[in-house]
């Protein structure tokens, strides 16, 4: 009888175990429990990409599952067996957010909605000091610069902001280079800029920018144009319902002033945005140039020195409206109109002599260059979400128009009387069309498939005219021999596919893009056309491995292309003044770039460390080449000079020695080599280059900040010469008032007057030395007022179980 009791007990226990196992298996067979939500930055109300969401057992804190938020901040964790859990949300520079959750048969789907995370804060005895996140964060395929953390650039433009970014250099004229290359693509909210990348970066006011993404190895989803990658400008948007706005005004010494405002009205299903900006900047400076021209019998020397003045006036309007038709259908329409007026004037004294005749000929030369025009761009986007797990289709159409006009007038005087001069005009409209389809299909919780199409077309016309000064009539007379009309017709079609997956801690992404390019250059009043008709393939591969929370290794490879600009292909002579002419090269080939990148980021206590190792090979390297056109006249042309190689590493260290003091050190160190054939001779040049940025922020209580920036760029070489190094120091102070609604910012740039541009070039029959120095220091005062939802929010929810609503 006793044995029978034991048998019944065993059968009951066995059946109970099988029932429980069956219940869990059945539960999991239907995807088990699911937790989903969206990670949002509490201050900016913007989604946070690549935040870690970890599911731990409540009893012993064992990791059971996890996810990483996508580009829109969404995450989903499924296949969760019943039980009580702790959900831990983390991202570098933010406080942890923890939630107690329970999965059971009655509550198998938990939708957390918006999960607000916020920067770390430090409590002192008498005052709360708010922790400053690093302005730069690293993600699997890009660096993201948070402009809101950079009070020292609030009155500048995008170029000024980029002076504080790893990988980027900005010269004395505001020209940007990315990892030593001026060839990159500029996007605005992910859309191509209608004006040139350099112009766009100087056109957009810093106060209207939310973030800047630096994508040095873009996936095949992006257009492969640009040697060094992509700079994506993300403009400010607001996430809260209601009316909000931001108003800025600034003024500085030597005729510098400007202002802008941005208003946004958000309703549950409709959002409208309107903004206006105006800025005027003038930068006086000095110039020194030394030229030598060699021939078989003698050497001619031409020296010049004097003053220069760079100027820029910009005006812009932007408006957008977004309709949320329902949860799965969103349509948006936006547009931007702008005017630009750039100038570069010089007033130089010349002296010329030869070895055979050392008697100096003295004369003066004035040059006035103006670049102006209107431009506008419009975009229409339609997004269809098939479900909440990322299955979607996005269609986008962009149109842009640029009325580009440039005039250069030179005057040459001897003994106060004008005896020579030239006037060159380049004008013509450009129309650009771009259409895109992007499709995303999640295959599982960790894998997805993406495919898309992009078609683009550009139709433009340029009219070039040259007039020469006639001393007899004191008029500039048209020279038809040097006047030309050119028509450009560029079009292309691209198709791409991407597959990505995550296996444990290993993330993988691979893609292939194929592009068809057609280009026709027609000389209206000349002979011959220049056509290109070709297909190209562009692969990309990205991988990442997460060792632990806050520690990640990333690696990637992409192939890119840099096609010549229109003017680089023009086969005719364009005069700028009595000493300089330009001619394009219709035989130019596009550059092809193989780019390899590996990076690691980690947290050691409160110290954030990141490092990148990169290697870039560019074939058919395009460079500006100088030579002698005729007696004492320099010809500036372009050629495929060979192949260049860049092997380097970038480092960033962020730490707080004290709770009121934040330090940020960025460095880029690389070896650059270029070799090829120039003037029928083999050449090879090499240099070890480095640049550093040191940022120090002192927080004196809640409302006062001081910031010191140090910047240095080392010398570097090109196919024909060498650029010298440059150092600058910037200082800024910020004072907040009225609960941070009003801010005053005083900035001093190039405090010790050390920034300069110095370049030497040489060839078989010439030598050039150029030196430019802008006005310094540059002093600016900015006032900024924000209201309603643009007001910086610092409320902290102490209870981790709150769902992140503001009270």
TAQUITA-V822409 format. One line per field, one symbol per residue. psi: psi as a letter, one per 30 degrees, with the letter a starting at -180 (. if undefined). A space follows every 10 residues. Layout:
psi: ???
This chain:
psi: eeeeeeeeee eeeeeeeeee eeeeeeeefh galkklakkk keefgkkjkg kkjkjlkeeg hkkflllkka fgfklkkahk lklklkkjkl kkfllkkkkk lkkaffifjj jfbkjklllk lkkaefkkkk kjlkfklkle glkkjjffgi ffgfgaaeee effgkkfkkk afggkkkjhf kgjlkkkjhg kkkelleeee ffekkefgke lkkjjfillf flkgkkefbk jjjjlklkfl kakllkkkkl kllhhkllll lkkkjklefk kkkklkkkkk kkjlalkkkk kkkkafflkk kjkklalljk lkkkkkkkkl kkkjeafgjk kkkllkklkk jkljkkjkkk kklleejfkk kkllkkkjkk jlllllklkk kkkkjfaggg jlkkkkkkkk kjjkkkkkkk kkkkhgkkfl lljkkjlklk kkkkkkkkkk jkfaffllkk llkkklkkkl kkkkkkkkkj fefhlkkkjf fgklkkkkjk llkkklkkkk lkjbgkkkkk lkkkkkkkkk kkjegakklj lkjlklkjll kkllkjelkf kkkkllklkl kjkklefffk glkjkeaffk lkkajfgkll kkkjkkkklk klkjbgkkkk kkklkkkjlh kklkkklkea jgkkkjallj fbklkjjakk kkkkljelfg kkkjkkkjkl kkkklakkhg kklkkkljkk klkjkkkkji afgkkkkkkk kkkllllaff akkllkklkk klkkkklhhg ekkkkkkjkh eghfklkkkk llafglkkkk kkklkllkkk kkkkkklbff kkkgkkjfjf flggkk.
